[in-house]
Amino acid sequence: MRIKIDDQALVKSWQIAERTSKGPKSMAILSSIYVKAHDDVITLMATDLKTSIKCTIHEANIEEEGECVFPTKGVGEIIKKLSSGYIIETTDRRVTIKDDRNQFTFTTYPTDEFPRLPTSASATLACRIEAKELSRIISEGSFTGSSTEEFPPYLSSALLEFKEDSIKLIATDGKRLSLSEAILSERTSGGAESLLIPIRGINELDRILSSLSEDTIVEILYDDSQCYFKTDDIELAIRRVESVFPPYEKIILSDKTTWMVIDRQQLIDALEKVEIVVRDFNKVVILNLKPAGSLLISACAQNVGEAFIQVDADVDGEPLKVGFNVSYLLQGLKAIGDSTVRMSFNGTHGQMRLQKLGDDNFLYILMPVILPEEMVKEEEETDEV
């Protein structure tokens, strides 16, 4: 195999593929990228056995066709430092990268040892969606799931749910739930109604989407074991999770005793300031909502200090004093980009629902922290003062 590299297309595809080429030290072949040059197309393939990727480079300058398995670390570092105008050549289990002034040689792996990758050739098409919208529902809907393996498995997974004209992405860690929805311009009839995918794979998909133009069309396909995300140049395969996602609709309640409309960034700024006091303590902040008044945010950490911040807000319903994990609260607020949000509360023990103002395509449910009596009393005394 002999390839002449004249631009940065190889580096861009390599950077996408190399993130998947990670495996245990006992399987060195997984820390490699399978390179195939044929019919003016270079194909890069990598896998960690749970996630697999294929990247194609069209109209490549292939002087001699062939295929080889390159070590990711050495080869990748060199081609990133060489801008263009170099040759990649393979002979007898070795790859040589050279130009007029440089030459590097690395040992390669046998092609027959590389795992066979899943393919979407016979997979069923679920829908097509723009990269921008797919990235949005991932950012808004997956952040509550765990990126490490958990039990039951759905806690480290995201549910893709297909409706007649929309797609939803839902995740939960058992304490909270996030949901985001996008309207589809094209939905195939029939097929799977939902797919359960590991959060780690979803995060890798989002990184790939960030490298694409916003209007790139992504096809979502599936078979019995895999879910595929495919563009003209990239095919990402993620092994489906064999578990059942809980019936999340049953925990979404419409009951509310107090509700509030507030500027999202002002609330984030206030919470970040208050967090300084409790971030190494219990991470609990107290929201004191007064109808026709404003929002008072407070926090107290023993032997550290206390904080009180007042924020303008449109509050209605019953007066309420409720506590939340400040990190969880901030994650929900930062998951969206809207300037104004609405928050609904159902007493001191019921769920809080965070949504966009004027749009129902996002929902974040967070359970409050049960405040100790002494903490509530301290807050009441502070109010009186």
C-alpha positions in Angstrom: 0.0 0.0 0.0 1.3 3.5 -0.9 -0.7 6.7 -0.2 0.3 10.3 -0.9 -1.2 12.8 1.6 -1.8 16.2 0.2 -4.2 17.7 2.8 -5.5 17.4 6.4 -8.4 15.0 5.5 -6.5 12.0 6.9 -5.7 13.7 10.2 -9.3 14.8 10.7 -10.6 11.2 10.1 -7.8 9.8 12.2 -8.7 12.0 15.2 -12.2 10.7 15.0 -11.3 7.1 14.7 -8.5 7.0 17.3 -10.9 7.8 20.2 -12.5 4.4 19.7 -9.2 2.5 19.3 -8.8 1.8 23.0 -8.8 -1.6 24.6 -7.1 -3.6 27.4 -3.4 -4.0 27.4 -3.9 -7.7 26.9 -5.5 -6.9 23.5 -3.0 -4.7 21.8 -4.8 -5.0 18.4 -7.6 -2.8 19.8 -5.1 0.1 20.2 -4.8 0.2 16.4 -6.5 1.5 13.3 -7.3 -0.6 10.3 -6.4 1.4 7.1 -7.7 0.2 3.7 -6.9 2.0 0.5 -9.0 0.9 -2.5 -10.8 2.6 -5.5 -9.6 6.1 -4.6 -11.1 5.7 -1.1 -9.2 5.4 2.2 -11.2 3.7 5.0 -10.2 3.9 8.7 -11.7 1.4 11.1 -11.4 1.2 14.9 -13.2 -0.5 17.8 -13.1 -1.2 21.5 -15.6 -4.1 21.0 -18.5 -2.0 22.4 -18.2 0.9 20.0 -16.9 0.7 16.4 -16.3 3.4 13.8 -15.6 3.6 10.1 -14.3 6.8 8.5 -13.9 7.2 4.7 -11.8 9.7 2.8 -12.9 10.1 -0.8 -10.8 11.1 -3.9 -7.6 10.0 -2.1 -4.3 9.9 -3.9 -3.7 6.2 -3.8 -0.6 5.1 -5.7 -0.8 1.5 -4.6 -3.9 -0.2 -3.1 -3.7 -2.3 0.0 -4.6 -2.6 3.7 -2.8 -2.6 7.0 -3.3 -2.3 10.7 -1.4 0.7 12.1 -0.5 1.3 15.8 -2.6 4.3 16.9 -0.2 6.0 19.2 3.0 6.3 17.1 1.5 6.7 13.6 -1.1 9.2 14.9 1.4 11.4 16.6 3.6 11.6 13.5 0.9 12.4 10.9 -0.5 15.2 13.2 2.9 16.8 13.1 3.4 16.5 9.4 1.1 19.0 7.6 1.0 17.5 4.1 3.1 16.3 1.2 4.2 13.0 2.7 4.0 9.4 1.7 2.6 6.4 3.8 3.9 3.1 2.5 3.6 -0.4 3.9 5.9 -3.4 3.4 6.4 -6.6 5.3 4.6 -5.8 8.6 6.0 -2.3 8.7 4.7 1.2 7.8 7.0 4.0 6.7 5.9 7.7 6.8 8.3 10.0 4.9 8.7 13.3 3.1 11.7 15.1 1.8 13.3 15.6 5.2 11.7 13.1 7.5 11.3 9.3 7.7 9.6 7.2 10.4 9.0 3.5 10.5 6.6 1.5 12.8 5.8 -2.1 13.2 2.2 -3.0 12.1 -0.3 -5.7 13.2 -1.6 -8.6 11.1 -4.9 -7.7 9.4 -6.4 -11.1 10.2 -6.1 -10.4 13.9 -8.3 -7.3 13.7 -11.9 -7.8 14.9 -14.6 -8.0 12.4 -16.7 -4.8 12.7 -20.5 -4.7 12.6 -22.0 -3.1 9.5 -25.3 -1.3 8.8 -25.7 -2.9 5.4 -28.7 -4.9 6.4 -29.8 -2.7 9.3 -33.3 -1.1 9.5 -33.5 2.7 9.1 -35.2 4.3 12.1 -35.0 8.0 11.1 -33.0 10.8 9.6 -32.1 13.9 11.6 -29.8 16.9 11.3 -26.6 16.8 13.2 -27.5 20.0 15.1 -30.8 18.6 16.4 -29.2 15.3 17.3 -26.5 17.0 19.2 -29.0 19.2 21.0 -31.1 16.3 22.3 -27.9 14.5 23.4 -26.7 17.5 25.4 -30.1 18.2 26.9 -31.2 14.6 27.5 -28.2 12.5 28.5 -26.4 14.4 31.2 -28.2 12.6 34.1 -27.0 9.2 33.0 -23.7 7.8 34.3 -20.8 7.4 32.0 -19.4 4.5 34.1 -21.0 1.0 34.1 -23.8 0.8 36.7 -26.3 -1.7 37.8 -29.1 -1.9 36.7 -27.6 -1.1 33.3 -30.2 1.5 32.3 -28.6 3.9 34.8 -25.6 4.2 32.5 -27.7 4.3 29.3 -29.9 6.7 27.3 -33.2 5.7 25.8 -33.9 6.8 22.2 -37.6 6.7 21.8 -39.2 7.1 18.3 -42.6 8.5 17.8 -44.5 9.2 14.6 -42.9 12.5 13.9 -40.4 13.0 16.7 -37.4 11.4 18.6 -36.9 11.6 22.4 -33.7 11.0 24.4 -34.2 10.2 28.1 -31.7 9.3 30.8 -31.8 9.0 34.6 -29.5 8.2 37.5 -32.4 7.2 39.9 -32.4 10.6 41.6 -33.3 12.8 38.6 -34.4 12.5 35.0 -33.6 14.5 31.8 -35.6 14.4 28.6 -35.2 16.2 25.2 -37.3 15.9 22.1 -36.7 16.9 18.4 -39.2 17.0 15.6 -38.3 14.8 12.6 -38.6 15.9 9.0 -38.5 12.2 7.9 -39.5 9.1 10.0 -39.6 5.7 8.5 -42.8 3.7 9.1 -42.8 0.8 11.6 -39.6 -0.6 13.2 -38.3 -0.2 16.7 -40.1 2.2 19.1 -37.1 2.6 21.4 -33.3 1.8 21.6 -31.2 1.7 24.8 -27.7 2.9 24.2 -24.8 3.3 26.7 -24.0 6.9 27.8 -20.3 6.4 26.9 -21.3 5.6 23.3 -23.7 8.6 23.3 -20.9 10.9 24.5 -18.6 9.7 21.7 -21.4 10.3 19.2 -21.8 13.9 20.4 -18.0 14.5 20.0 -18.3 13.3 16.4 -21.3 15.5 15.8 -19.4 18.6 17.0 -16.9 18.1 14.1 -19.7 18.0 11.4 -21.6 20.9 9.8 -24.9 21.6 11.5 -27.0 20.6 8.5 -25.3 17.2 8.0 -28.0 14.5 7.8 -27.5 11.6 10.2 -29.2 8.3 9.6 -30.1 6.3 12.7 -30.3 2.5 12.0 -30.5 -0.6 14.1 -30.3 -4.3 14.1 -30.7 -6.9 16.9 -27.4 -6.0 18.6 -26.3 -2.6 17.3 -27.4 1.0 16.8 -25.8 2.8 13.9 -25.3 6.5 13.3 -24.3 7.1 9.7 -23.3 10.1 7.5 -21.7 10.1 4.0 -18.2 9.7 5.6 -18.7 8.2 9.0 -20.5 5.2 10.4 -20.5 4.8 14.2 -21.8 1.5 15.6 -22.8 1.3 19.3 -23.7 -2.0 21.0 -27.3 -1.9 22.4 -27.8 -2.3 26.1 -29.7 -5.5 27.1 -31.9 -4.0 29.7 -35.4 -2.4 30.2 -35.7 1.3 30.8 -38.3 2.1 33.5 -41.7 3.5 32.4 -40.6 7.1 32.9 -43.9 8.6 31.9 -45.4 7.4 35.2 -43.1 9.6 37.3 -43.7 12.8 35.4 -46.4 14.5 37.4 -48.3 17.7 36.6 -49.0 18.6 40.3 -47.4 21.9 41.5 -47.9 24.2 44.5 -45.4 26.9 43.5 -44.0 28.0 40.2 -41.4 30.5 39.0 -40.1 32.1 35.8 -36.6 33.4 36.0 -33.6 34.5 34.0 -31.5 31.4 33.5 -28.1 33.0 33.5 -28.8 35.2 36.6 -29.9 32.0 38.5 -26.7 30.2 37.3 -24.5 33.1 38.5 -26.2 33.2 41.9 -26.0 29.4 42.4 -22.3 29.3 41.4 -21.6 32.0 44.1 -23.5 30.2 46.8 -21.9 26.9 45.8 -18.5 28.2 46.9 -19.7 28.0 50.5 -21.0 24.4 50.4 -19.1 22.6 47.6 -16.9 20.8 50.2 -19.7 20.3 52.7 -23.2 19.0 51.8 -23.7 20.8 48.5 -27.2 21.9 49.7 -28.7 25.2 48.7 -32.1 26.5 49.9 -34.5 28.3 47.6 -37.0 30.5 49.5 -39.8 31.4 47.1 -42.2 34.2 47.9 -45.2 34.8 45.6 -45.3 38.3 44.2 -41.8 38.7 45.6 -38.4 37.4 44.7 -36.2 34.4 45.1 -33.8 34.2 48.1 -31.0 31.6 47.7 -29.1 30.6 50.8 -26.5 28.1 52.0 -24.7 27.3 55.2 -21.6 25.1 55.9 -20.5 24.5 59.5 -17.1 26.0 60.2 -17.0 27.6 56.8 -19.6 30.3 56.4 -23.0 31.2 54.9 -24.3 32.9 51.9 -27.5 34.8 50.9 -28.4 36.0 47.4 -31.6 37.6 46.2 -32.6 37.1 42.6 -35.4 38.8 40.7 -38.1 36.2 39.6 -41.7 35.9 38.8 -43.0 33.7 41.6 -46.6 32.4 41.9 -48.5 29.9 44.1 -47.7 29.1 47.7 -44.7 30.3 49.7 -42.0 27.6 49.7 -38.7 26.8 51.2 -37.0 23.9 49.6 -33.5 22.5 49.4 -31.6 21.0 46.4 -28.2 19.6 45.5 -26.6 22.7 43.9 -24.5 20.6 41.5 -27.6 18.8 40.2 -29.5 22.1 39.9 -26.7 23.7 37.9 -26.3 20.8 35.6 -30.0 21.1 34.5 -29.7 24.8 34.0 -26.5 24.6 32.0 -27.9 21.8 29.7 -30.0 24.3 27.8 -29.2 27.7 26.2 -32.5 29.5 26.6 -32.4 32.9 28.3 -35.5 32.3 30.5 -36.7 29.1 32.2 -39.8 28.0 34.2 -39.5 25.9 37.3 -42.4 24.1 39.0 -42.3 22.8 42.6 -44.6 20.4 44.4 -43.9 21.2 48.1 -40.8 20.4 50.1 -40.9 16.7 49.2 -42.2 16.6 45.6 -40.4 16.8 42.3 -39.1 20.0 40.7 -39.6 20.3 37.0 -37.3 22.6 34.9 -38.5 23.5 31.4 -37.9 26.1 28.7 -40.2 29.0 28.6 -42.6 28.6 25.6 -41.2 25.2 24.5 -41.9 21.7 25.8 -39.0 19.9 24.1 -37.0 19.7 27.3 -37.8 18.5 30.8 -35.5 18.1 33.8 -36.9 16.4 37.0 -35.0 16.7 40.2 -36.0 15.6 43.7 -35.4 18.0 46.6 -33.1 17.4 49.5 -35.0 16.8 52.8 -33.9 19.6 55.0 -33.1 18.9 58.7 -35.4 20.7 61.2 -32.5 22.7 62.6 -31.6 24.0 59.1 -35.1 25.1 58.5 -35.3 26.9 61.9 -32.0 28.7 61.2 -33.5 29.9 57.9 -36.7 31.1 59.5 -34.7 33.0 62.1 -32.7 34.6 59.4 -35.9 35.6 57.6 -37.3 37.3 60.7 -34.1 39.3 61.2 
